[in-house]
């Protein structure tokens, strides 16, 4: 199975998680994602990451070798900008 591109990883996340901002960078094996979603409201960082893993499903085990994430609520994102 070919390594996914950053655009493909972004599409996989967007298909399983409503995002107000989503950016993915990477080299085909290691990825970094900035994910902003209202679903993260009231959730710990671990729970947010679990939600992203849920959106990626089996791809996380089969195609994506490493994924670093910055998971933010829309309010947290706005405060950073």
C-alpha positions as CSV (number, residue, x, y, z in Angstrom):
1,X,0.0,0.0,0.0
2,X,1.4,3.4,-1.0
3,X,2.2,6.0,1.6
4,X,-0.5,8.7,1.7
5,X,0.1,12.3,0.8
6,X,-0.6,15.1,3.3
7,X,-3.6,16.0,1.1
8,X,-5.0,12.5,1.4
9,X,-4.5,12.5,5.2
10,X,-6.3,15.8,5.3
11,X,-9.2,14.4,3.3
12,X,-9.4,11.3,5.6
13,X,-9.6,13.5,8.7
14,X,-12.2,15.9,7.1
15,X,-14.4,12.9,6.0
16,X,-14.7,11.7,9.6
17,X,-14.5,14.9,11.7
18,X,-16.2,18.3,11.1
19,X,-13.4,20.8,11.1
20,X,-13.4,24.6,10.9
21,X,-9.6,24.6,10.1
22,X,-7.5,21.7,9.0
23,X,-3.9,21.7,7.8
24,X,-1.6,18.6,7.3
25,X,2.1,18.6,6.5
26,X,4.3,15.5,6.0
27,X,6.6,13.4,4.0
28,X,4.4,10.3,3.4
29,X,5.3,8.6,6.7
30,X,5.4,11.3,9.3
31,X,2.7,13.9,9.5
32,X,1.8,17.0,11.5
33,X,-1.8,18.1,11.6
34,X,-3.4,21.3,13.0
35,X,-7.1,20.4,13.6
36,X,-9.8,22.9,14.8
37,X,-13.2,21.4,15.6
38,X,-16.2,22.2,17.7
39,X,-16.2,18.6,18.7
40,X,-13.2,19.2,20.9
41,X,-15.1,21.5,23.3
42,X,-14.8,20.2,26.8
43,X,-12.5,17.3,25.9
44,X,-9.0,16.6,27.1
45,X,-6.1,16.4,24.7
46,X,-6.2,12.6,24.9
47,X,-9.9,12.5,24.1
48,X,-9.3,14.9,21.2
49,X,-6.5,12.7,19.7
50,X,-8.7,9.6,20.2
51,X,-11.4,11.4,18.2
52,X,-9.0,12.0,15.3
53,X,-7.8,8.4,15.4
54,X,-11.4,7.4,15.2
55,X,-11.8,9.5,12.1
56,X,-8.8,7.9,10.5
57,X,-9.9,4.4,11.4
58,X,-7.7,1.5,10.1
59,X,-5.6,4.0,8.1
60,X,-3.8,4.9,11.3
61,X,-2.5,1.4,11.7
62,X,-2.1,0.5,8.0
63,X,-0.9,3.6,6.2
64,X,0.1,6.4,8.6
65,X,3.2,5.6,10.6
66,X,3.4,8.8,12.7
67,X,0.9,11.6,13.3
68,X,1.6,14.6,15.5
69,X,-1.4,16.8,16.2
70,X,-2.4,20.2,17.5
71,X,-6.1,19.9,18.4
72,X,-7.9,23.1,19.2
73,X,-11.5,24.3,19.7
74,X,-12.6,27.3,17.5
75,X,-12.2,29.6,20.5
76,X,-8.6,28.3,21.2
77,X,-7.8,28.8,17.5
78,X,-9.2,32.3,17.5
79,X,-7.2,33.2,20.6
80,X,-4.0,32.1,18.9
81,X,-4.5,34.1,15.7
